[in-house]
Amino acid sequence: MVTNKTIDPVAIDLGPIQIYWYAVMILTGAFIGLWLAVRESERHGLPKDTFFDLVSIGIPISIIFARAYYVIFKWGYYAEHPGEIIAIWEGGLAMHGVLIGAVLTVIVYAKMQDISFWKLADILAPSLILAQAIGRWGNFINQEAHGGPVTRGFLEGLYLPDFIINQMYIDGTYYHPTFLYESLWNFGGFIVLMSLRRVNLRRGELFLSYLIYYSIGRFFIEGMRTDSLMLTEQLRVAQVISVILIFAVMVGIWYRRKKGYSDIRYLDNAM
């Protein structure tokens, strides 16, 4: 008989107040990303409070956009359960919604502070993908964002530790740990982006490389998931958005180079 001990989604129980691992993982990723961005911003001569201000505004806005994005594509359910719309501790934050909220925040902030949006976006790119890599472990603890059924033998064949295998045992079935696939992909992306900083790319292209890299991984991993937001019975929202992003970014890079909008380099200190 298989006995699997799973992780309690509640990290800290203070009676009337409960702190969920989902929130802990998201905030951990956000604060580590903030620390990296602040360190890098100092090299670029930006005011010390730039990313503290930006992240303090951007985190709540991005969470709102992430939840709104998810709820819109699941409206059939939430229309009948409106009380669950704000239950973000149970999961249901869409990464593409996070990106929309984050980009809009940076655009407005950059305009107000008279700083290049692309400069800020390039500095933030490695922090974003690292935060995503860490945040996916919140999905793991919530036993969501997983793939289709597999056998325990398959998971053991991946040389996964027991705590991951056990957490992938849901209602009597083992599932693909797609959270792990994406987390590892994103950690790899973090290493790639940190390496690209030394290449001194044209301004904006570090952030645009992040969008391409993330979208490629998300497209393939999304195809394995069982809880995708759907446009139609066959079209998954995240895959469609990923393809659009890859195409749009490639066109954008070509256009910016052709028009001379990206002549400044990443390591240049111009605002």
LODRENMAR-881517 format. One record per residue (C-alpha): x, y negated, z negated. Coordinates in nm, 4 decimals. Layout:
BEGIN
X/Y/Z
...
//
This chain:
BEGIN
0.0000/0.0000/0.0000
0.1354/-0.3403/0.1034
0.1382/-0.6010/-0.1732
0.2345/-0.9499/-0.0591
0.2880/-1.2388/-0.2946
0.2193/-1.5686/-0.1212
0.3176/-1.9203/-0.2227
0.0597/-2.1317/-0.4036
-0.0102/-2.4425/-0.1892
-0.0249/-2.6498/-0.5094
0.3266/-2.7547/-0.6121
0.2329/-2.9335/-0.9350
-0.0963/-2.8977/-1.1205
-0.1635/-3.1745/-1.3709
-0.5263/-3.0878/-1.4294
-0.7258/-3.3590/-1.2513
-0.4252/-3.4349/-1.0289
-0.2769/-3.1769/-0.7957
0.0291/-3.2302/-0.5789
0.0418/-3.0029/-0.2757
0.3535/-2.8599/-0.1141
0.2213/-2.9923/0.2178
0.2574/-3.3488/0.0894
0.5915/-3.2716/-0.0751
0.7373/-3.1448/0.2534
0.6087/-3.4377/0.4564
0.7371/-3.6943/0.2078
1.0708/-3.5137/0.1711
1.1198/-3.5280/0.5465
1.0173/-3.8932/0.5547
1.2563/-4.0004/0.2789
1.5533/-3.8061/0.4159
1.4812/-3.9597/0.7553
1.4625/-4.3040/0.5942
1.7986/-4.2531/0.4250
1.9599/-4.1613/0.7575
1.8014/-4.4573/0.9372
1.9145/-4.7030/0.6695
2.2721/-4.5747/0.6898
2.2727/-4.6080/1.0675
2.1084/-4.9502/1.0630
2.3971/-5.0858/0.8546
2.6366/-4.9923/1.1347
2.4242/-5.1975/1.3732
2.4170/-5.5082/1.1602
2.0462/-5.4960/1.0836
1.9078/-5.6443/0.7601
1.9219/-5.3871/0.4791
1.5467/-5.3936/0.4229
1.4575/-5.3332/0.7889
1.3776/-4.9633/0.7657
1.2472/-4.9779/0.4101
0.9890/-5.2274/0.5316
0.9226/-5.0371/0.8524
0.8764/-4.6982/0.6852
0.6628/-4.8338/0.4000
0.4240/-4.9684/0.6643
0.4692/-4.6879/0.9144
0.4067/-4.3836/0.6920
0.0463/-4.4679/0.5947
-0.0344/-4.5883/0.9470
0.1107/-4.2725/1.1019
-0.0819/-4.0494/0.8601
-0.4051/-4.2300/0.9491
-0.3376/-4.1905/1.3216
-0.2320/-3.8264/1.2765
-0.5537/-3.7434/1.0927
-0.7736/-3.9451/1.3292
-0.6181/-3.7674/1.6284
-0.6837/-3.4272/1.4724
-1.0388/-3.5108/1.3654
-1.1309/-3.6479/1.7098
-1.0361/-3.3221/1.8803
-1.2118/-3.1210/1.6067
-1.5154/-3.3467/1.5892
-1.7612/-3.0624/1.6356
-1.6502/-2.9299/1.2964
-1.6013/-3.2571/1.1103
-1.9332/-3.3967/1.2258
-2.0919/-3.1206/1.0197
-1.8382/-3.1514/0.7339
-1.7676/-3.5266/0.7028
-1.6517/-3.4879/0.3442
-1.3461/-3.2961/0.4681
-1.2237/-3.5701/0.7003
-0.9963/-3.7129/0.4313
-0.8752/-3.3731/0.3041
-0.5275/-3.4068/0.4532
-0.3770/-3.1952/0.1736
-0.5317/-2.8945/0.3462
-0.3374/-2.9687/0.6654
-0.4606/-3.1114/0.9908
-0.2126/-3.3873/1.0750
-0.1392/-3.3919/1.4482
0.2210/-3.4733/1.5406
0.1227/-3.6605/1.8539
-0.0986/-3.8769/1.6362
0.2026/-3.9441/1.4121
0.4023/-4.0530/1.7175
0.1300/-4.2881/1.8373
0.1039/-4.4502/1.4955
0.4809/-4.4723/1.4535
0.5438/-4.6225/1.7980
0.2701/-4.8825/1.7578
0.4083/-4.9759/1.4152
0.7614/-5.0183/1.5506
0.6372/-5.2235/1.8472
0.4497/-5.4682/1.6236
0.7273/-5.4835/1.3641
0.9968/-5.5394/1.6281
0.7942/-5.8226/1.7810
0.7414/-5.9892/1.4437
1.1089/-5.9607/1.3452
1.2457/-6.0440/1.6914
1.4403/-5.7178/1.7095
1.4551/-5.4902/2.0128
1.1967/-5.2113/1.9909
1.4381/-4.9804/2.1720
1.7144/-5.0516/1.9199
1.4889/-4.9516/1.6314
1.3492/-4.6506/1.8179
1.6970/-4.5188/1.8991
1.8036/-4.5424/1.5356
1.4841/-4.3677/1.4227
1.4921/-4.0827/1.6764
1.7148/-3.8382/1.4810
1.5255/-3.9208/1.1608
1.1926/-3.8453/1.3271
1.2864/-3.5033/1.4563
1.4531/-3.4082/1.1266
1.1405/-3.5129/0.9362
0.9345/-3.2966/1.1726
1.1641/-2.9998/1.1106
1.1166/-3.0333/0.7358
0.7459/-3.1131/0.7546
0.6670/-2.7901/0.9397
0.7397/-2.6033/0.6166
0.4264/-2.7638/0.4769
0.2322/-2.5801/0.7489
0.4107/-2.2624/0.6433
0.2964/-2.2927/0.2835
-0.0587/-2.3739/0.3964
-0.0469/-2.0627/0.6187
-0.1439/-2.2653/0.9253
0.0044/-2.3523/1.2653
0.0956/-1.9857/1.3138
0.0939/-1.7727/1.6265
-0.0837/-1.4542/1.7212
-0.0779/-1.1196/1.5371
0.2451/-0.9232/1.5070
0.3622/-0.6271/1.3017
0.5670/-0.6455/0.9837
0.8331/-0.4540/1.1720
0.8519/-0.7349/1.4280
0.9069/-0.9944/1.1550
1.1652/-0.7760/0.9825
1.3376/-0.7424/1.3196
1.3888/-1.1194/1.3139
1.5827/-1.0739/0.9878
1.3482/-1.3073/0.8055
1.3543/-1.3222/0.4246
1.0636/-1.1593/0.2436
0.9116/-1.4890/0.1316
0.8530/-1.5875/0.4953
0.7247/-1.2446/0.5950
0.4882/-1.2370/0.2980
0.3544/-1.5844/0.3717
0.2818/-1.4779/0.7302
0.0503/-1.2054/0.5975
-0.2905/-1.3686/0.6200
-0.6210/-1.1893/0.5610
-0.4676/-0.8503/0.6257
-0.2655/-0.9427/0.9372
0.0888/-1.0585/1.0048
0.1353/-1.3543/1.2407
0.4075/-1.5190/1.4477
0.5885/-1.7790/1.2321
0.5577/-2.0506/1.4959
0.6151/-2.3101/1.2240
0.9652/-2.1626/1.1938
1.0271/-2.1606/1.5682
0.9401/-2.5291/1.5889
1.1326/-2.6168/1.2747
1.4475/-2.4518/1.4115
1.3943/-2.6169/1.7507
1.3675/-2.9541/1.5799
1.6743/-2.8959/1.3640
1.8583/-2.8192/1.6871
1.7220/-3.1421/1.8319
1.8531/-3.3331/1.5332
2.2031/-3.2008/1.6015
2.1706/-3.2880/1.9716
2.0551/-3.6444/1.9003
2.3258/-3.7027/1.6411
2.5800/-3.5880/1.9008
2.4312/-3.8160/2.1660
2.4918/-4.1158/1.9405
2.8610/-4.0772/2.0160
2.7987/-4.0747/2.3909
2.6830/-4.4371/2.3695
2.3787/-4.3935/2.5917
2.1906/-4.6848/2.7396
1.9620/-4.8487/2.4857
1.6306/-4.6653/2.4584
1.7543/-4.3396/2.6050
1.8272/-4.1772/2.2699
1.4617/-4.2149/2.1725
1.3481/-4.1097/2.5202
1.5734/-3.8025/2.5007
1.4025/-3.7166/2.1734
1.0624/-3.7305/2.3430
1.1784/-3.4997/2.6228
1.3493/-3.2519/2.3897
1.0598/-3.2331/2.1466
0.8021/-3.2028/2.4258
0.9826/-2.9104/2.5904
0.9867/-2.7113/2.2680
0.6336/-2.8085/2.1727
0.4982/-2.6994/2.5118
0.6258/-2.3432/2.4795
0.5653/-2.2995/2.1066
0.2135/-2.4423/2.1331
0.1301/-2.1666/2.3812
0.1852/-1.9123/2.1034
-0.0362/-2.0787/1.8434
-0.3895/-1.9704/1.7571
-0.5118/-2.3003/1.6111
-0.4415/-2.5377/1.8993
-0.6538/-2.8439/1.9641
-0.8206/-2.7746/2.2981
-0.9258/-2.9975/2.5886
-1.1010/-2.7081/2.7602
-1.1095/-2.3343/2.6993
-0.7754/-2.3035/2.8811
-0.6039/-2.6400/2.8279
-0.4298/-2.7099/2.4986
-0.4081/-3.0776/2.4082
-0.0470/-3.0633/2.2882
0.0712/-2.8890/2.6049
-0.1009/-3.1423/2.8291
0.0436/-3.4327/2.6289
0.3889/-3.2717/2.6354
0.3878/-3.2409/3.0151
0.2655/-3.5997/3.0535
0.5345/-3.7245/2.8155
0.8165/-3.5413/2.9941
0.7095/-3.6769/3.3323
0.6434/-4.0300/3.2041
0.9748/-4.0486/3.0177
1.1762/-3.9307/3.3177
1.0062/-4.1922/3.5352
1.0608/-4.4501/3.2628
1.4341/-4.3789/3.2408
1.4688/-4.4114/3.6194
1.2653/-4.7332/3.6284
1.4497/-4.8986/3.3388
1.7847/-4.8208/3.4980
1.6739/-4.9438/3.8395
1.5455/-5.2729/3.6987
1.8453/-5.3255/3.4720
1.6367/-5.3069/3.1536
1.8755/-5.0615/2.9911
2.2151/-5.2156/3.0596
2.2805/-5.2674/2.6860
2.4342/-4.9599/2.5216
2.3371/-4.7917/2.1965
2.6481/-4.9006/2.0097
2.6161/-5.2644/2.1200
2.5078/-5.4828/1.8290
2.2832/-5.7142/2.0291
1.9375/-5.7506/1.8747
//
